[in-house]
Amino acid sequence: MKLWNKYVQYYLENFSPSDVNKDVGLPYLRDKLFISILLISLPIGFLMSAAGIIASIASKQIIIGTYDAFAFILVIFLFFLKNQSINTKKILYSVNFYIIAVILYIYLGTRGPAIVILLSCSVLITLYQGKRAGLITVAVNTFIFFVMTAVLPFNSSDIKFFQDFSVESWLGVSVNMAAFNVLVVISISFLLNQLNETFLKEKTLQTLLKSESSQLLIAKQKAEESDRLKSAFLANMSHEIRTPMNGILGFSSLLGEPDVTNEQQKEYIDIINKSGTRLLNLINNIIDISKIESGLMDVNIKVININEITSYVFNILKPDALAKNLKLSFVNGLPDDKAVFKTDDEKLIAVLSNLVKNAIKYTDKGSVEFGYKIESSDSKDFSICVKFFVKDTGIGIPSDRRIAIFERFIQADILDVQAREGFGLGLSIAKSYVDMLKGKIWVESEVGKGSAFFFVLPYHSDVPEIKNAAVDVFANDFKQSRIKPNILIVEDDSASEIYLTVLIKNLSNKIYYARSGKEAIELTRNNPDIDLILMDIRLPDINGHEASRRIRDFNKDVKIIAQTAFGLEGDREKALKSGCDDYISKPIKKADLLFLIQKLCNI
Ligand code: ADP
C-alpha cells in the first residue's frame, strides 16, 4: 500500500493532468479512480499485451498481436503524456479498449474476451466518467451487437464470429447483453450517487460537528471563566462587607471596655470611621451601578472650572497618599481664568478621584501624578478635547486584563494574589460616566512599572471666563479671615444634630437648632441674622422642601443647604426648585460641607 501511494504521488507530482478535480465529492473521486486505473494499466497492460502477442503468433492471428502492441504503446503514451486534460486521456483510454474489444470480437468470436471487455468498458466508464457516458457505452455496445447481427448473413468462414451463431440466436444474445448492460450501468451509477450523497451528508455533519464542538469548547471555557469570576466575586463581596463590619463591630465593643486609654479610644474611633467609609463606598458604588444599569443616571451639564476640580481631588486624596508615603501631584493644562468648560462636574470628580484613588491603592512606592491637557481630538464628534491622565509607579496591569477591568465586578487580579481592598466596580462606573459624557477611557501599563489611565472629554470653549475660580479650600482646613456666619441646623435626629454641630462649631458665629419644619420657619422669621440653614428634608411635620419654600416667601437672602439621605437622582433639582441654594447628601463629609459653606457664604 505504501509503495502504491508513493507511485500515485510520483505520478501526480510529475504527470498530473491539468484539470484534475481537487474538490471533494464525486468528480474528484472519479478522476482519482481514473488515475489509479491508468497507473495500474501500465504493469497489467504489459502482461496482457505480452500474452496477446504470444497467443496471436501461436494462432497466426497477427492482427490481434499487432493491435495488442499498439494498445499497450497507447497506454504508455497516455501515462506519460503531460499537460493533457484528464477528459482527453479518459476518451483516448476508452476508445483504445473499444477497438481491442471489436478486433477480438471479430477474430476470436464470442468465446474470446470481447464481450467481457465491452461490459468492463461500460462499467469502468460509468465509474470514472459518469452515468451519461455509461449509457452512451450501452448504446455503442448495443450498436456493435446489432451490426454483428446485420453482417451475420454474409457468412464468411474465415472469421471466427460467423461460425458460432445463427442470426436468430445472436439476436437473442444481443438483446440479453444490451438489457444486462443497461442494468449494470444504472445500478452502478445509482450506487455511486447514493454513496456520494451519504459521503456529502457525512461531510456536512462532520463540519457541523466540528463547528459545534468548537463552539461548545468556547462556551465551556466561558462557563469556567464565569464560574471563576463568580466565585472570585462572591469571595470578594463577602470580604468587602465582612472586613469593615468586623472593624466597626469589633472596635465599638472594645470602646466599651473600662480600661481603654484616650489614645486607644482615638485609634479605635479612627478604625471605625475608616471601616464605615469603606462600607459606604461599597453601597454607593452598588447604588451608582444600579442607577446606571436602569438608565436612571442623568447627566447635568454646566459650566465648571477644571482647576477647581483637580485641586479638590488633590486635597481630598492627599492624606491617603501621605499615609502610604507616596508623592501626589497634579498639573493643570490651563490657567485658572481659562480653565472653564462644560461638563457634569459630579461625574468628572467621580471619575478622576476614582482613578487617583486606584493609583494610590495599587502603588506601594513612588508617585502618583494626574492632570489634564487641551488637545486636538481624533474623534469625529468633537475637534478639541480635554485629555485627563492619572499616572502611577505601581504594580501595573497585565495586558490581557486591560480591557476586562472596565467591566463590572472585574479585577485584574482574579486569584487575589495582591489582596487589596476593592470589588471591581470603580472603573466600570468611571467608564459609564465617561461614556455618558461622550468621551473615551483607556489604560496603558507595564507590569511592575506602573499604569497610566487616560480619558478624554469633549471641550466646548463657548463659556464665559471665570475669574479666580480655583480655590484651595482644604489646605488650611478653613480660612477664617471673614466674619463667621450664624447657622441654623434643622434636624430631627439628635445624632445627626450633634455630628453637624461638631463639624461647624469652629466656623460658625452662632448655632440655632430646630427639630421640625415649622420650628425652622419660625426661628428664621424671628432671627433675621441667620445666614445659613442646614435643612434636613425628612422632618416630622412639614418636610424640608416645603419649609424652604415658605422661608423663601419672607427671606430671599438666607442660604439654604438641603441635606438628604435618599441619594436619589433628582434630589438636587428638587432642592433647588424648592428654594434651596445647594444640596448635600448624607453621610455628610466634613470637607464637602466646608466647601459648600465657604462657597455660599463667600468666606
Ligand atoms: P477595585 O475596587 O477592585 O479597585 P476597580 O474597578 O476600580 O475596582 O478596578 C478594577 C481592577 O483594575 C482592580 O481590581 C485592579 O486589579 C485594576 N486596577 C485599577 N487601577 C489600577 C492601577 N492604577 N494599577 C494597577 N491595577 C489597577
Residues whose N, C-alpha, C, O or C-beta is under 5 A from the ligand:
A	BS01	ADP	N358 A359 Y362 G394 G396 I397 I405 I410 Q411 A412 D413 E421 G422 F423 G424 L425 G426 L427 S428 S451
